[in-house]
Amino acid sequence: MTKEREQKVIWTRKDLLGLEELSKEEIELILYTAEGFKEVTTRQIKKVPALRGKTVVNLFYEPSTRTRTSFELAAKRLSADVINIVPESSSVTKGETLIDTGRNIEALRIDIIVVRHNCSGAPHILARSVKSSVVNAGDGWHEHPTQALLDMFTLKSKLTRIEGLNVSIIGDIAHSRVARSNIWGLTKLGAKVTVCAPRILIPEGIERMGVKVTDNLDEALKDADAINILRMQFERDEVLAFPSKIEYFKQYGITKERLTKCKKDIIVMHPGPINRGIEMSSEIADGANSVILEQVTNGIAVRMAVLYLVSHAKRI
């Protein structure tokens, strides 16, 4: 998006709940805004006063390392005050509902709630119940919008564009909120998306999202400019139907041998945490094609952009 075109796009949303509901222009606005904040992360003093006086609450009902830390750093680098709430040591253990938790937090005069929840749709319910901005940090199997945004930001940084790219998403598609958000975002920006997994891990009707579907890994890798490898969620009962982790790696694991058949400059991505020796070999995870740690770094700039935009939304 050019600077002139960018200036015509105005962010009007109180919340960021998912990429399905965003327009192409809104997604581009977030990525454009993140470019400016990425420069901030390279300074000796990594702070700007954009959210000075604001308070951001991280409300995570599921474990998280990268996402929660990234949101906390993003808020602090915007000069906001940050509070982390762990439900296991809060009134949630006494039966308090999500809505009551949100309203009580809001009564403390906070500004933004970043929520991760194991139930799909939980951030949407919370957003309808509070006046504060709500940012979805992952809800059930539904969406993980900021992960997809940082994935797209990384792709654009490495390959200069998203439109026209061939991107293959490989792994546990059925249980992946990362896959869904990436599909919505990438297709809206003009990428061609292929999903690849054992048939048991491909949701019925996913073709309607505008993707190509295959259970053949070689087919998914053949013309790919980038591959996004998902964590295999073996804690899900359905995944146990797959013979074994070793068998999965033999059929769908990304190895050096498989990568030699791909484009030389193919980009290898993973939202983390990586199961080495299952989804990919360590040689690939740490290799020259991997941008996994760059994704983590870029996550700060993208989340700074999201927090900034929802805080400064133009109410129409």
C-alpha positions as CSV (number, residue, x, y, z in Angstrom):
1,M,0.0,0.0,0.0
2,T,1.4,3.4,-1.0
3,K,1.6,6.2,1.5
4,E,-0.9,8.3,-0.3
5,R,-3.4,5.5,-0.4
6,E,-2.7,4.7,3.2
7,Q,-3.7,8.1,4.4
8,K,-7.2,7.5,3.0
9,V,-7.8,4.5,5.3
10,I,-9.1,5.3,8.8
11,W,-9.2,2.8,11.6
12,T,-12.7,2.9,13.1
13,R,-12.9,-0.4,15.1
14,K,-12.9,-0.4,18.9
15,D,-11.6,-4.0,18.9
16,L,-9.5,-6.4,16.9
17,L,-11.4,-9.7,17.1
18,G,-10.4,-11.5,13.9
19,L,-9.3,-11.1,10.3
20,E,-12.5,-12.6,8.8
21,E,-14.3,-9.3,9.5
22,L,-11.5,-7.0,8.3
23,S,-11.2,-5.5,4.8
24,K,-8.1,-5.8,2.7
25,E,-7.4,-2.1,3.4
26,E,-7.7,-2.5,7.2
27,I,-5.2,-5.4,7.1
28,E,-2.8,-3.3,5.0
29,L,-3.2,-0.4,7.4
30,I,-2.1,-2.6,10.3
31,L,0.9,-3.9,8.4
32,Y,1.8,-0.3,7.3
33,T,1.6,1.0,10.9
34,A,3.7,-1.9,12.1
35,E,6.5,-0.9,9.7
36,G,6.9,2.4,11.6
37,F,6.9,0.7,15.0
38,K,9.5,-1.9,13.8
39,E,12.0,1.0,13.6
40,V,11.3,1.8,17.3
41,T,12.3,-1.7,18.3
42,T,15.8,-1.1,16.8
43,R,16.5,2.0,18.8
44,Q,18.7,2.1,21.9
45,I,15.7,3.4,23.8
46,K,12.9,1.3,22.6
47,K,10.0,3.5,23.7
48,V,7.5,6.0,22.3
49,P,4.8,7.9,24.2
50,A,1.9,6.8,22.0
51,L,-0.1,5.1,24.8
52,R,1.2,7.1,27.8
53,G,-1.4,7.2,30.5
54,K,-3.2,4.1,29.1
55,T,-3.5,0.8,30.8
56,V,-3.4,-2.6,29.0
57,V,-4.6,-5.8,30.8
58,N,-3.4,-9.2,29.5
59,L,-6.1,-11.7,30.4
60,F,-4.9,-15.1,29.4
61,Y,-7.0,-18.2,30.1
62,E,-4.5,-20.4,28.3
63,P,-0.7,-20.8,28.7
64,S,1.4,-18.6,26.5
65,T,5.0,-17.5,26.2
66,R,5.5,-15.7,22.9
67,T,2.1,-14.0,22.6
68,R,1.7,-12.8,26.2
69,T,5.3,-11.6,26.4
70,S,5.0,-9.9,23.0
71,F,1.8,-8.0,24.0
72,E,3.4,-7.0,27.2
73,L,6.5,-5.6,25.5
74,A,4.4,-4.0,22.8
75,A,2.3,-2.1,25.4
76,K,5.4,-1.1,27.5
77,R,7.2,0.2,24.4
78,L,4.2,2.4,23.7
79,S,4.6,3.7,27.3
80,A,1.3,2.1,28.6
81,D,1.0,0.6,32.0
82,V,0.5,-3.2,31.9
83,I,-1.3,-5.6,34.2
84,N,-1.1,-9.4,33.7
85,I,-4.0,-11.4,35.1
86,V,-3.6,-15.2,35.5
87,P,-7.1,-16.8,35.9
88,E,-5.7,-19.6,38.0
89,S,-4.9,-17.1,40.8
90,S,-8.0,-14.8,40.2
91,S,-11.7,-14.9,41.0
92,V,-12.2,-17.1,38.0
93,T,-11.4,-20.0,40.3
94,K,-14.4,-19.0,42.4
95,G,-16.8,-19.1,39.5
96,E,-16.6,-15.6,38.2
97,T,-17.7,-15.4,34.5
98,L,-15.7,-13.9,31.7
99,I,-18.2,-11.0,31.4
100,D,-18.1,-10.2,35.2
101,T,-14.3,-10.4,35.1
102,G,-14.2,-8.0,32.2
103,R,-16.6,-5.5,33.7
104,N,-14.7,-5.6,37.0
105,I,-11.4,-5.0,35.3
106,E,-13.0,-2.1,33.3
107,A,-14.3,-0.6,36.6
108,L,-10.6,-0.1,37.4
109,R,-10.5,2.4,34.5
110,I,-8.4,0.4,32.1
111,D,-8.3,1.0,28.4
112,I,-7.5,-2.3,26.5
113,I,-8.1,-5.9,27.4
114,V,-6.0,-8.5,25.5
115,V,-7.7,-11.8,25.9
116,R,-6.8,-15.4,25.1
117,H,-9.4,-18.0,25.8
118,N,-10.0,-21.7,25.1
119,C,-13.6,-21.0,23.9
120,S,-14.2,-19.9,20.4
121,G,-16.0,-16.5,20.4
122,A,-15.0,-15.5,23.9
123,P,-13.4,-12.2,22.8
124,H,-16.5,-11.3,20.9
125,I,-18.7,-11.8,23.9
126,L,-16.3,-9.8,26.0
127,A,-16.2,-7.0,23.5
128,R,-20.0,-6.6,23.5
129,S,-20.0,-6.4,27.3
130,V,-17.3,-3.7,27.9
131,K,-16.6,-0.3,26.5
132,S,-12.8,-0.9,26.6
133,S,-11.1,-2.1,23.5
134,V,-10.7,-5.9,23.3
135,V,-7.9,-7.6,21.3
136,N,-8.2,-11.3,20.5
137,A,-4.9,-13.1,21.4
138,G,-6.4,-16.5,20.3
139,D,-9.8,-18.0,20.9
140,G,-10.3,-21.8,20.8
141,W,-10.0,-23.1,17.3
142,H,-11.4,-19.9,15.8
143,E,-8.8,-17.2,15.2
144,H,-5.4,-15.8,16.2
145,P,-5.4,-12.5,14.3
146,T,-2.1,-11.0,15.5
147,Q,-0.2,-14.2,14.8
148,A,-1.5,-14.1,11.2
149,L,-0.6,-10.4,10.9
150,L,2.9,-11.0,12.1
151,D,3.2,-13.9,9.7
152,M,2.1,-11.7,6.8
153,F,4.4,-8.9,8.0
154,T,7.3,-11.3,8.0
155,L,6.4,-12.6,4.5
156,K,6.2,-9.1,3.1
157,S,9.5,-8.1,4.8
158,K,11.3,-11.1,3.2
159,L,9.6,-11.3,-0.2
160,T,8.5,-7.6,-0.6
161,R,4.9,-8.6,-1.4
162,I,2.1,-10.9,-0.5
163,E,-0.1,-10.7,-3.7
164,G,0.6,-13.5,-6.0
165,L,2.7,-15.6,-3.5
166,N,2.1,-19.3,-3.2
167,V,1.8,-20.1,0.6
168,S,1.3,-23.6,1.9
169,I,0.0,-24.2,5.4
170,I,1.0,-27.6,6.7
171,G,-0.1,-29.6,9.7
172,D,-3.0,-29.7,12.1
173,I,-5.4,-27.5,10.1
174,A,-8.5,-28.8,12.0
175,H,-7.5,-27.4,15.4
176,S,-5.6,-24.4,14.2
177,R,-6.8,-20.8,14.9
178,V,-3.5,-19.7,13.3
179,A,-4.4,-21.4,10.0
180,R,-7.8,-19.8,9.9
181,S,-6.5,-16.3,10.5
182,N,-3.7,-16.8,8.0
183,I,-6.2,-18.0,5.4
184,W,-8.5,-15.0,5.8
185,G,-5.6,-12.6,5.7
186,L,-3.5,-14.1,2.9
187,T,-6.4,-14.6,0.5
188,K,-7.7,-11.1,1.1
189,L,-4.2,-9.7,0.2
190,G,-4.1,-11.8,-3.0
191,A,-1.9,-14.8,-2.0
192,K,-2.7,-18.4,-3.3
193,V,-3.1,-20.6,-0.3
194,T,-2.7,-24.4,-0.1
195,V,-3.5,-26.4,3.1
196,C,-1.9,-29.8,3.5
197,A,-2.5,-32.4,6.2
198,P,-3.6,-35.9,6.7
199,R,-7.3,-36.1,5.7
200,I,-8.4,-36.5,9.3
201,L,-6.9,-33.1,10.1
202,I,-8.5,-31.2,7.2
203,P,-11.9,-29.5,8.2
204,E,-14.8,-30.4,6.0
205,G,-15.7,-27.6,3.6
206,I,-12.5,-25.6,4.1
207,E,-12.3,-25.1,0.3
208,R,-15.0,-22.5,0.7
209,M,-12.4,-20.3,2.3
210,G,-10.7,-20.0,-1.0
211,V,-7.9,-22.5,-0.5
212,K,-6.5,-25.5,-2.4
213,V,-6.6,-28.7,-0.3
214,T,-4.2,-31.7,-0.5
215,D,-2.9,-34.5,1.7
216,N,0.2,-34.8,-0.5
217,L,3.2,-33.0,1.0
218,D,5.2,-33.0,-2.2
219,E,2.3,-31.3,-4.0
220,A,2.1,-28.6,-1.3
221,L,5.8,-27.9,-1.5
222,K,6.2,-28.0,-5.3
223,D,5.5,-24.3,-6.1
224,A,5.5,-22.8,-2.7
225,D,7.2,-19.5,-2.0
226,A,6.6,-20.0,1.7
227,I,5.5,-22.7,4.0
228,N,3.9,-22.1,7.4
229,I,4.2,-25.3,9.5
230,L,1.7,-25.7,12.3
231,R,2.2,-27.4,15.7
232,M,0.7,-30.9,15.8
233,Q,-1.7,-30.8,18.7
234,F,-1.4,-34.4,19.9
235,E,-3.3,-33.5,23.1
236,R,-6.4,-33.6,20.9
237,D,-8.1,-37.0,20.8
238,E,-8.7,-36.8,17.1
239,V,-4.9,-36.5,16.4
240,L,-4.3,-39.7,18.3
241,A,-6.0,-41.5,15.5
242,F,-2.8,-40.8,13.5
243,P,-0.5,-43.9,13.9
244,S,2.4,-42.3,15.7
245,K,4.5,-39.2,15.9
246,I,7.3,-40.9,14.0
247,E,4.9,-41.9,11.3
248,Y,3.7,-38.3,11.0
249,F,7.3,-37.0,10.7
250,K,8.0,-39.6,7.9
251,Q,5.0,-38.4,5.9
252,Y,4.7,-34.7,6.7
253,G,7.8,-33.6,8.5
254,I,9.9,-31.0,6.8
255,T,13.5,-32.2,6.3
256,K,16.5,-31.0,4.4
257,E,15.9,-33.7,1.7
258,R,12.4,-32.4,1.1
259,L,13.5,-28.8,1.1
260,T,16.0,-29.4,-1.7
261,K,13.1,-30.1,-4.0
262,C,11.6,-26.7,-3.3
263,K,12.4,-23.2,-4.5
264,K,15.9,-22.3,-3.3
265,D,14.7,-19.2,-1.4
266,I,11.6,-20.8,0.1
267,I,10.6,-19.2,3.4
268,V,10.0,-21.6,6.4
269,M,7.7,-20.3,9.1
270,H,6.2,-21.7,12.3
271,P,4.0,-20.0,14.9
272,G,5.6,-22.0,17.8
273,P,6.2,-23.8,19.9
274,I,8.1,-26.2,17.6
275,N,8.0,-29.9,18.1
276,R,11.4,-30.8,16.7
277,G,11.6,-34.1,15.0
278,I,7.8,-34.1,14.4
279,E,6.8,-31.1,12.4
280,M,10.4,-30.4,11.1
281,S,13.9,-31.4,11.7
282,S,16.2,-29.1,13.8
283,E,18.3,-28.7,10.7
284,I,15.3,-26.9,9.1
285,A,14.2,-25.0,12.2
286,D,17.7,-23.5,12.6
287,G,18.5,-23.3,8.9
288,A,19.0,-20.5,6.4
289,N,15.4,-20.6,5.1
290,S,13.9,-20.3,8.6
291,V,12.4,-17.0,9.7
292,I,10.9,-18.4,12.9
293,L,12.8,-16.1,15.2
294,E,12.1,-13.1,12.9
295,Q,8.4,-13.9,13.3
296,V,8.8,-13.5,17.1
297,T,10.7,-10.2,16.7
298,N,8.1,-8.9,14.2
299,G,5.3,-9.8,16.6
300,I,6.2,-6.8,18.8
301,A,5.9,-4.3,16.0
302,V,2.6,-5.8,14.8
303,R,1.1,-5.8,18.3
304,M,2.3,-2.3,18.9
305,A,0.4,-1.3,15.7
306,V,-2.8,-3.1,16.9
307,L,-2.7,-1.6,20.4
308,Y,-2.1,1.9,18.9
309,L,-4.9,1.6,16.3
310,V,-7.6,0.3,18.6
311,S,-6.7,3.0,21.2
312,H,-6.8,5.8,18.6
313,A,-9.8,4.5,16.6
314,K,-11.9,7.2,15.0
315,R,-15.4,6.6,16.2
316,I,-17.9,7.1,13.3
